[in-house]
Amino acid sequence: MERIECQWCRLQNAPGATSCMTCGAPLDVANLVSDSGWREAPRLRDMTEFRFSNSVAQVEGELVPVIDMALAPGDAVYFEHHVLLWKDEATPVVAMPTGGGMRRVFGGMPFVLTLAHGPGRVAFSRDSPGELVVLPLHPGMEIDVRGHAFLLATHTIGYDFIRIQGLANVLHGGNGMYLDRFVTTAAPGLLVLHGYGNVFERFLRPGEKILVEPGGFLYKDASVGMQAVQMPVKTGLMRRGMYLAEMTGPGRVGIQSMYVHHHAE
């Protein structure tokens, strides 16, 4: 029986399906790629459903989208506490220490995450317009995400953080730009991000480089190198240098069209 391949996550779907059962991407819309090689993240339709393990997720709304999770027994997701929109009274939530101690505090990163267990329903959103980006992670994958951009991750995904030296110059001072790192080992997982504005993705070949405004960076494969590069431009009354984030392939790079500079970063 011929199956339909999702152009976003490359997983197979049953004949007749209109959206991917794994990431929610529409299956009847062509993969939109710009002349410069950026492909647009799929716009998840209102009330689209997709699955992970034995649980079901539903996207609700479009301007400030909500992800509504029906967690099955044995399934769980973790998140920053302030993105929880509502939950069933009986859905258990517990604290999930992250490790990293004062390094996380100084970097403006969450010291404790929240873990919601099934069975039960729980919903999440950020208080800004944008898009949900659903990234299925296969065993052995590692992905780096800008701080305060991930909405939720399934309990099968490991969580850590890394620091990118030098980008402090463009991100309101501080000690560097901290990124969340998500890693899968033996089991697959599902990572959901919130991108401000529209989200675009590009695959870099080995050694291929692009320069990205740091506020527009959203995510990258761990295989993609990232460093601050100063441009020959001085800006403002203080004649400060202009810095961009240099990305070096191989791997995927995701950007958001609305620039965001969190003070905590």
TAKARA-V510004 format. One record per helix or strand. SS is the DSSP state (helix for helix, strand for strand). FROM is the first residue (numbers start at 1). LEN is the number of residues. If there is no record, write none. Layout:
SS_FROM_LEN + SS_FROM_LEN
This chain:
strand_4_2 + strand_12_2 + strand_19_1 + strand_26_1 + strand_33_1 + strand_39_2 + strand_49_4 + strand_55_6 + strand_66_6 + strand_76_4 + helix_81_3 + strand_84_4 + strand_93_5 + helix_101_6 + strand_112_6 + strand_120_5 + strand_130_8 + strand_142_5 + strand_150_5 + strand_157_8 + helix_167_3 + strand_177_8 + strand_189_8 + strand_199_6 + strand_209_4 + helix_214_3 + strand_217_5 + strand_225_11 + strand_240_9 + strand_251_6
